[in-house]
Amino acid sequence: MRLSQIAKALDLEPRCGDLEAEASGGYVSDLMSDVIAHAEAGDLWLTVQIHANIVAVAAMKELSGIVLTGGREPEAETLRKAEAKKITVLASKLPAFELAGRLYQLGLRGRERHAGGI
């Protein structure tokens, strides 16, 4: 699903990047180590984190974009890095839980992950 479709349907506010990028799944986490370990290329990442390190993680994992939830706004350095790395950043007033539910209703799914014995 294109980010432009998602943004329009859920009233997401673009902050930078390519809205024609395709999201193939979704991932919700505020722990960057968790995203590094478990998110997959093409995932749309929902987080409350706003600092520039989220861009490095999104680029490394080849995520389709980042959605800042709960009305949070990215730091200026975050936007500069996102533009340089061509990472799409969107913002939502909705909390992550609500937004994840709405993304699911649109047809975007997470991926089955195994906890490795936990």
SVG drawing of the C-alpha trace seen along z (x, -y; Angstrom):
<svg xmlns="http://www.w3.org/2000/svg" viewBox="-11 -22 33 44">
<polyline fill="none" stroke="black" stroke-width="0.4" points="0.0,0.0 1.4,-3.4 2.2,-5.8 0.1,-8.5 -3.0,-6.2 -2.3,-5.5 -1.7,-9.2 -4.9,-10.3 -7.0,-7.5 -5.6,-8.2 -5.1,-11.9 -1.3,-11.6 0.7,-14.7 3.8,-14.4 7.0,-15.9 9.4,-14.8 10.0,-12.1 8.4,-10.1 4.7,-9.4 4.7,-7.1 6.9,-4.6 5.2,-1.2 4.5,0.1 4.4,3.9 3.9,4.4 3.8,2.5 5.9,2.5 5.2,0.7 8.0,0.2 9.8,-2.5 12.9,-0.5 15.4,-0.9 17.1,2.4 13.8,4.1 13.2,2.5 16.7,3.5 16.2,7.1 12.6,7.6 11.4,5.0 11.6,6.1 12.3,4.1 9.2,2.3 7.6,2.0 6.0,-1.2 7.4,-2.0 5.1,-3.6 7.0,-5.2 7.0,-8.0 10.7,-8.6 11.5,-11.9 15.4,-12.0 17.6,-11.6 18.7,-8.0 15.3,-6.8 16.4,-7.7 19.6,-5.7 17.5,-2.6 14.9,-3.1 17.6,-3.4 19.5,-0.4 16.4,1.7 15.1,0.3 11.8,-0.6 9.1,-2.3 8.8,-5.2 8.3,-6.4 5.1,-7.6 5.5,-9.7 2.5,-9.0 0.7,-10.8 1.1,-14.3 4.8,-14.3 6.9,-16.3 10.3,-15.4 13.4,-17.3 15.0,-19.5 18.0,-17.3 15.7,-14.3 14.2,-15.9 17.6,-16.9 18.8,-13.4 15.6,-11.9 15.8,-14.1 19.4,-13.2 18.7,-9.5 15.4,-9.7 13.3,-8.4 9.7,-9.4 8.5,-10.8 4.8,-11.4 3.1,-12.5 -0.2,-11.5 -2.2,-12.9 -3.4,-9.4 -1.7,-7.2 0.2,-4.3 -2.3,-1.7 -5.2,-3.5 -3.2,-4.1 -2.0,-0.5 -5.7,0.7 -6.6,-1.7 -3.7,-0.5 -4.9,3.1 -8.4,2.1 -6.9,0.7 -5.3,4.0 -1.7,3.4 -0.5,6.3 2.4,7.1 4.4,10.2 4.4,13.3 7.5,13.3 8.7,16.0 9.9,15.0 12.7,17.6 11.7,19.5 10.2,16.7"/>
</svg>
